[in-house]
Amino acid sequence: MKKVRVNTISVVAVAFVSVMIIAGSSWALDWTYNYDSVGDASGGGVYEVYRMGYAFDEQYMYFNMLTGVAQEGRAYGNATINAGDLFINVGGSLTDGYEGTGTDAQYASGKVFGLALTSHTGDMNHDLSKYGWARSGKKDDGYDWGAVTEGHLYRDAMFSTGVYEGYESHFGAKSGLNDGGTDQFGGANNAPVHIAEFGLDLGFQNDVSWTYLGGVKQTADGTNVAKDGKTKKVYEVSTAISLDALGIQGGEAIEMWWAMECGNDYGMVTAEAPQRPGNPVPEPASLLLVGLGLFGLGVLKRKHSA
């Protein structure tokens, strides 16, 4: 993936309006994107992850992604390939692997959060378990699979992995793909997909928008995404996460991963959280309320003086 910094207005600006309204931020956000290789998804464009990106302000980390997978997933025979959740590691890396195996495994580094990009409950890998390629789905993975709610952030999250456990071997060494190491269940695909267990529900963060854009493609240098009608069904996913909920003070390494249930493609982006000011500047709406309050106190004072 190629990391590129882009001003908010320069790329598909209209689609970002929703996320700006959600968190009350301004247009002065500085976006950074990682662009994934087009055509590297097993099964074609409907499984592609085109890019993942982030931006910060004093209160939020903003997330943006382009993918061929819709929020409702994709029908496969009489099963559904579901959209995954957002894996967030603060202070560590998925590529450091696990300590322990199976459901006793824990991530070796960092504090792991999961942001639910859909609402779901029950074993999300169950539908695909009968297919021969769904190697990790052939048996119960042992997770509790508690219910999660779209837009909520979960602390101490453990993720299921893509059920297409042959992803890396399918493309071979020439692809240069690295999805994070060895799966704790012994397969090849370690891309985190669904929140399967968690320690604490940190509550609603922001709405998650999935906006249909039509066809897109990357330019040769990977610095832009432009509509051209050649690619089927591309969706832009946007949301924002409270820095306080993530425990961000400034300077922390942040790693984000996303993959659909089948694990046919995945995206990853790394960030360094900016230093947060000790006394955040009040938002314009807050300043207005303060001003009205002071005006009201002045009126009362004059009335009492009279």
N, C-alpha and C positions, 0 to 999 in steps of 0.2 A: 504494500500500500504506500502511496505517495502522500506525504503530509504537506498541505498548502494552506497558507493563511489568506483569507478572503474577507473583504468588507461586506457587511450584511447586504447592502443594496445591490451588489454586483451579481448575485446568483439567485435566480428564481425568487425575486424579492416579494412578490405578492403572497407567496405561500408562508412567509415568515410572520405576517401580520398577526395571525392567531396567537402565536407564542409570545409576541410582544405584548399583546393585550392581556394575556393570561397573567403575566407576572408584573405588569406595569413598568416594563423597562423602556429604554429609549432605542432609537435607531443607531446609536453610536457603538454598537457591539462589534467586537473584532472576532470574526469566526475563523476557526482552524479546522480543516477537513483532511481526512485520509481517504484517498480514492482507491477502490478495489479494482482489480483487473476484470474487464468485461469479458464474458465468455468462459470464465473459470468455474461456473456453477454446474454441477452435475444435474442434468435434466433441463437445461436451457434457461432462458431469461426470466421465467416465472420464479426462479429461485435465486436470482442474482441479488447481491448486496453491492450497490454502486459506490456509496460513500457514507462515512460517518463523520460528524463534526460537533464542535462545542464552542461555547462562548461563555463569558462570565460577566456579571456585574457585582455590586457589593453584597447582594443577597442571594443570587441564584446562579446555578450552572445550567445553561441551556443546552439541549440536545437536539440534533437534527440528523436524519438518515434518509437515504433513498434506497428502496428495495423493490423487487418485483412481487413481493408477497403482500397480500392484503391483510387487514387486521383480522378478518374472519377466517384466514387461512385458505387452504386449497383442497378441493375434493380429490381423493386418490382412491379409486375403486369405491367401496362402500365405507371408507374411512376418511378422516380429515387430517391433513397436515396443518398443524396449528402454528400461528405466529408465536415467537418466543418473547421472553422478558429481557430487560436490560440488566446486564451484570456490571457492577461498579466495584472496583477494588481501590481503596484509599490507602496508600502507603506500601503497596506490595504489587505483585504481579501473578497472574494466572500461570505464567510460564515457570514459576518456581515450583509448581506441582502441588502434591498433597502429602500430608503426613497421615499414615494409616491407609486402610483400604475399605472399599464398600461404604456402608452407611456410618462406619466409624471414622472415615476420612475427614480431615479438616484441611482447609487451604493453608499452605506452608507460610504464607506471608500476607500482610495487609489486613484491613478490615473490609469485609465483603458485604455489600448491600445489593438488593434486588429491587428494581422499579418495575412494577407490573404494567406491561403495555396492553394487556387484556385482562378481563376478569375470568378466573378459572378455578376449578376444584377437581379433585380426583386425579388419578394417574394420567397425565397428558400424553404419555407414550403408549397407553394401552391399545388404542385403535390400530396402531401400526404394527403391533407385536406379531401378527400372523404372517407378515411378509418376510421372505427369506433374507432380504437385504437389511432388515431391521434387527441387527444383531443384538443390541442391548435391550431390545424390546421383547425378546423371547421369554424372559423371566422377570419376575417381580424384582424391581430394583431396591426394594426395602424402605423407600422414603415414605413419610407420613402423608405427603401431598395435602397440606392444609389449604383452605380456600384463600385466594388472594384477590384483591380488588383493583381494577384499573386505576392508575394514577397514584396508588399508594406505594410508599417506600418501606422496605423490610430490611431490618438489621440482622446480621449474622445469618445471611441467606446461604443455603446450599442449593446448587443447581443440578438438574438432570442434564445429561449431555445428548447430543444429536443421535438419533436412533440409527442413522445410516453410518454404521461404524467403519465402513470401508472407504470413507471419503478420501483420506490421504493416499491409500493404496490405489484408488481409482485413477488418480492423476499421476502418481509416480514421482520420483525424485526430481524430474525435469521441471515440475511445476514450482518448486521452491516453497510450497505451502507449509506453514507450521501453525497448527491450531492450538498450541499451548502445551503439548506433551502427551503423556500417557493417561488415558482415562482411568479413573479409580476403579472401574469395573472391568478393566482388562482389555478394552477395545482400542481402536486407533483414533477415534474422534473425541477430542476433549473440549470442543467448543461448548460453552455453557448456554443452555437453552431456556429451561423453565425453572422458576422458583419452586422447588419441591419441598423444602423445609425452611423455617426461619425462626429467629429468636424473638423478635419483637416487631409489631406493626407500628411504624412511625407515623402513620396517617397519610391523608391525602396531601399531595404536593401540588399538582396542577393537572389540567385536562391533558389528555393525550390525543393529538389530532393525527389522522391518517388521511392525507389529501391526495386524490388521484390526479396525476400530472399528464398521463398519456405516455408517449415514447420519449426516451432520452438517450443520449450517448455522451461519452467523454471525448474531449479533444485529445489530440495526440500527446500533448505535454501534461495532460492530467490536471490542468488548472481550471477547468470550467465544465459545466454540464449544460447542454443545450438541447431543446426539443427538436426531434427530427422525424418522429413518427415511425421509426424502424423497430423499436423495442416494445414488447407487449406489456401493458399494464404496469406502470411504475408509480409507486406511492411515496409521498414524502411524510415522514413521521417526525413530529415535533412535540417537545414538552420542556418543562423546567423543573429543577430540583433545588430545594432549599439548602444553602451551604451550611446553615446551622444544623439541619437534620443529618448532614453528612459529617458533622464535626470538623468542618474546614476552618482553619484559622489563617492559612496562607503558606504556600511553599510545598504543600503535600503533593506527592505523585499520585495521579489518578489514571486508572486504566478502565476502559469500557469495552464490552464485547456484546455482540448480538448475533443470533442465528435462529433460523426457523427450526421447527421440530425435527425435520428429516436431517438437518445438518448439511444440506447440499452446498451451502455457501455460508460464510460468516463474515462479519466486519469487526475491526478492532481499531481503537484510537487511544492514544495516551496524551495526558495533559499534565501541566503543573499549575496548581491553584495559585492565583495571584495573592499577594499580601492584602489582607482586608484592613481598611482604615479603622482606627480605634473608635471613632465617633462618626458613623455613617451619616452622610448628608441626607436630611429628610427629603422624601419625595415631594413633588410640587403639591399634590393633594394634601399631604400632611401640613405643609407650610400654610396652605390656604385655611385649613381648619384652625391652626394656631393663630393666624391673623384674625379670623372671625372671632375667636375666643377673646383675644386681647381687645378687639373692638367692642365686644359685648361688655367686658369689664369696665372699659372707659365710659360707656353709656351709663352703667349702673352707678359708677362713681359720681358722674355729673348729676344724676337724679338725686342721690343722697345729699350731695353738696347743696342742691337747690332747696 
